[in-house]
Amino acid sequence: MSDLFFCPERWEPDAMISTNIAKRLTVTGFDGKPAEAWQLGDWWYNWTSITSKIPIESGWLESGEEYRFCFWINGGENDRYDEVCYLEIFGDCWENRLTFKLNRDFTKPILEKNGWLLYAVPFVAPEATEALNFRFVACGAVCTIAGIPDMNIAACEALTPDVRNFDKPQRHNIVFPNGWEPSHEAVLVLKTGKKTVTLSKSVLKKAAIATAAIAGCVLLGTLIKRKK
């Protein structure tokens, strides 16, 4: 099995998609160093895609052979659970494409490091005459894709992984200063002496339900007493 690598300079926005929101930029990679990357999509529903072609020829790629496509990805999920984030690989016929979902762990990453997920997606190259097409697609969430430094996948695989965080409704995303979308949950802050208590919408909702239930019981008790 041979490895293929995501090289940002060989990719471009898909000309067939009019809603493309894609840009090539320099970001802070998994190792804290500047990394060339592509950032796709937004938090709305603008379909975005970038594409690349690898020639079908000896030394590049051959149909029917086994490969791994290697890259780092950051983000690609939202807190609505309705995002699209996948990789397509196809030859001469798009209908016979291979599709790998890169969100919600449908395709398992090798590891996570500083919010970045390392992928080495295994596949058998579809039939193609001149070139194999690679296509990243995103919708409903921002995702950032970067290459492997020096194309050394072994060094990345040997990293000590971070503990995966499954407590959040979306994955780490570098478009936010703190790595996550700012929470809009907190709506009320109470200060009692030196202590500060923050109440969220969910807590207030539960409190309101409990208060309504208690009020209902008191009202019911009053009505019963009046009848007596």
N, C-alpha and C positions, 0 to 999 in steps of 0.2 A: 504494500500500500504506500503510495506516494503522497506527499503533502503539497497543497496549493495554498497560497497566502493572499490575504486581502491587501492590495496595494492601492492606496487612495488616489494616486495620480493616474491610475488606469480606469477609473470610474467616472461616470457622468450622469446627470439627471436624465430620466427616461423622457424622451421627447414626445411620447404618446400620451403622457399624463399632463393635463392642463392645470391641475391643482398642486403641482409639485412645490413643496417647501423643503428644499435641500440646499445645504451649503457645505463647502469644504473649509475647514478651519483647523487651527492648532489648539489642542486641549492639554490638560494635565492627565497623563496616562496612569495606568495601574501602578507604575513604579515612581510616580511623582515627577517624572520628566516630561517635557513637551512632546506631544505626539500628533502627527498629522491624522486627521479623521474626517469623516462625513457625518453631518448631523441631519436627521430626517424627521419630518412630520411636525405636528403641533398638537395642542390639547383639544382641538376641535375635530373636524372630520374631513380634513383635506388629505386625500390620498397622495402619498409621496413614494417615489421609487427612484433608485439609482441602478445603473446597469453596467456590465462589463462583458467583454468577450475574450475567451482564451482560444487560440488557434488549435485546430485538430491537426497536429503534425508531430513527428518524432521529436522528442525532447521537450515537448510542451504538454500535450494531452492526447490520449487515444481512447476512442469509444470502447466501452466494455471493460475498461480497466478500473481498479479500485483506487479511490483517492480520499483524502481528508481536506476539507476547506477550513482554514484556520484564521481566527480573528478574535478581537476583543469587542465586547458590546457593553454599553452602559445605558440603563433606562429601558424604554420600550414597553412600559406598562403604565396604566393609569389607575385611579382609585374607583373608577366606574366598572372595571372588569370587562370592558367592551372594546379594548384596543386590538389592533392588528399589527403584528410584527413577525415577518417571516422571510425566509430565503428561498428563492426559486432557482432551480438549475434545469435547463432544457437544451435540446439540440435543435434540429430543424423544425420540430413540431412542438409548439407551446402547449398544446392539449396533453401531451405526454410528459409534462414537466414533473420534476421532483419538488415537493414543497416541504419545508422544515419550519414548523412554528417555533419561534425563538422566545415566546412569552410563556409565563405560567409553568415553566419547566416541562412543556410538551417535548422539547428536545433538551436533554440533560447537558448542562455545561460541565466542563472538566473541573473547574474550581472558580471561586470568587476571590478577588484581591482588590482591596480599597474601593469597593463598589463596582468594579469591573468584572464581567463574567468572561471566562476564557472558553471559546468553542473550537472544537475540531470535528466538524460534521462529516461523517463517513458517507460515501456514496459511490455508486457504480456509474461511470460516465455514460449518459444516454447516447443513442446514435446521432451523429452529426456529420455533415459533409465537410464544412470549412471551419466552424468554430462552435464552442460550447458557450451558451449564454448564462450569465449569473445575474441575479436580480434581487435586491433587498426592497421590501415593501413595508411601509409603516402608515398607520392611520389611528388617530385618537390618542396618541402619546408620542413624545419626543424620544428618539433613540440615537445614540452616537456610536459609530463603528470605527475602530482603529485597527491597524495592522500589528503584526508580531515584530518586535525589535530584532533587526538583523535576521529575520526569518528563522529564529532559533526557537522552535516550539518546545524542544526538550527543556530549555532553561525555564520556560513559563510553566511547563508541567511539573517541574521540580520545586516550584514555589510552595511555601507553607500557606495553605489557604486560610482565609478568614472564615469565621463561623457564619453560615448563611442566616440572614434575618428574614423570617417569614411572618413577622408580627405586623408588618406594614401592608397596606392594600396595594402598594406598587413598589417596584424595585428602585434602588438608588438611582438618582439621575443628576448629572453634573450641571444641568441648567439651573438648579437651585443652589444658592450659596451654602446651604447646610446639607446638601445632598438629597433633601426630600422636599416635596411640595409643602409650603407653609400651611400649617393646620388652621382651619377656620372654625374649629370645633369650639374653642373657648369663647364664651359670650358674656361672662359675668365674673368680676374679680372682687372678692370681699376682703377687707383688711380688718383684722381684730387684734389690736395691740401690735405686737411684733410679727404676727403671723399673717400671711397672705394666702387666701384660698381661692383657687380658680375653679369655677363650675362650668362644665361643658353643656352643650345642647342636650346630649343624651341624658346627663345627670338631671338637668332641669326638667326634662320631659318626664323622667321617672318620678321626680319629686312632685310634679304637677298631677300625675296620675294618682300617686299615693294620697296627695292632699284632697283630690276630688273624691277618692274612695272614702276617706275619713269624713269629709263633709257630708257625703251621701249617707253614711252610717248615722251621723249626728242628726241629720234631718229626718231620717227614718225613725230614729228613737224619739224625737220630738213629736212627730205625727202620731206615734203609737200612744205616747203619754196623753196627748190631747184627746184621743178617742176614748181613753179610759175615764 
